[in-house]
Amino acid sequence: MDSALIPEGVKRCSFTQFAIWLLVLGALMAWGVLAGLLVFWKGLNVTGLSDYFGFGLWITVDLAVIALGAGAFFTGFLTYIIGKKELKDIINLAVVIGFICYTGAQLVLVLDIGQPLRAWFSFWHPNVHSMLTEVIFCITCYTMVLTIEYVPLILENRQLDKIRGIHFFSHNLHEIMALFAATGTFLSFFHQGSLGGMYGVLFGRPFAFREGFFIWPWTFFLFVASAIASGPSLTILVCYLTQEVTKKKLVRKEVLWELAKISGYLLAFYMVVKLLDTWYWAYVYAPSVGLTLGSFYKAPYGLWLLFAELVLCGIIPAVMLLTPKVRQDDVWMLAACFLNCVGCLINRFVFTVQTLAAPVMPFDRWELYIPTWQEWAPTVALIAYGALLVSLSYRYLPVFPREKELNLIK
């Protein structure tokens, strides 16, 4: 039925199977839309958000997917700026994932801001003293860059590419892609950093507050480092999952091993600076304000979170990815990449939720945040949205340039 739209020389599942898969994803997205409509109708009082928790699940997920979407800008940086041409085999997938992460995060953010009809205020009446203003502008601009990077891939669809004007336009966009990669790197660096810097300047929240380098708190650089360390790992996970589902070889193992090694080095660097930051915060800053490490870790936000973030999902996957024999074993490499991504998620959770849960005044107490189904549904819908876009891109676009060659060899 849609065979004329499928890239030439490759095979896809039947349209019936694909339609059933789309119906499943559509149902999950409809559940999220229903929850979103309830939020618009009844307000944020149907969520677990409160005067204590202005941020919750949505911001945690937003920060996590934006960080994990860094695989797009960093892979583009490595491919077009550094010159690692072998990564061209996977750069298209990285762009698709980045586009999903950024557009999906903005869709969920529409619910979180409370009055989405006034979202344009942040552009027309910007608070020039807020780091969030820089974040809003950079994320919006980088989403535009990702869209520009995604458009040539769409225009390479088998039928669209037959149109002479579209073919010419797409080819010329590819020629200047290095410019967009450099622009994306600049924009992404600053908004990833400002998302972390936003927490670091919270002087009244000693769990998050950090001293800094000139005008930037340490969290500015830590968020950048964690994003570029975990982003490539998500790209590897999605690539392997796509290969397993389709039962095809889409990218050479050597390319994935190289990307995993780069992710390992970046994660190792991040863990070094993160451990130094944690030590200084726990044993120098906290005592200076009359607190101890234990002051910030009470049930259910216990020290197990610190162990999970720094050791289980930090040091261990870094060692695994830097060990050639482990990295070149599919199961262990995927486990390391998964732990890396989970570590990024935990980091965003503790900065978002645990920061607000910890008491800051003598008469305060530890607060517990429990998201409602109206918060979980859009989160699940975001994942379904990502699966939908990856599925459509894989079926109808030449996402993997060496797919035909690799499967002919097989």
Secondary structure, DSSP 8 states (H G I E B T S, - for coil): --GGGS-TT-----HHHHHHHHHHHHHHHHHHHHHHHHHHHH-GGGSS--SS-SS-HHHHHHHHHHHHTHHHHHHHIIIIII--GGGHHHHHHHHHHHHHHHHHHHHHHHHHTS-GGGTTHHHHS--TT-HHHHHHHHHHHHHHHHHHHHHHHHHTSTTGGGSHHHHHHHHHHHHTHHHHHHHHHHHHHHHHHHHHHHHHT-TT-TTT---EETTEEHHHHHHHHHHHHHHHHHHHHHHHHHHHHHTS--S-HHHHHHHHHHHHHHHHHHHHHHHHHHHHIIIIIHHHTT--GGGG-BTTB-HHHHHIIIIIIIIHHHHHHHSHHHHTSHHHHHHHHHHHHHHHHHHHHIIIIIHHHS--STT---------HHHHHHHHHHHHHHHHHHHHHHHHS--STTHHHHHHH-
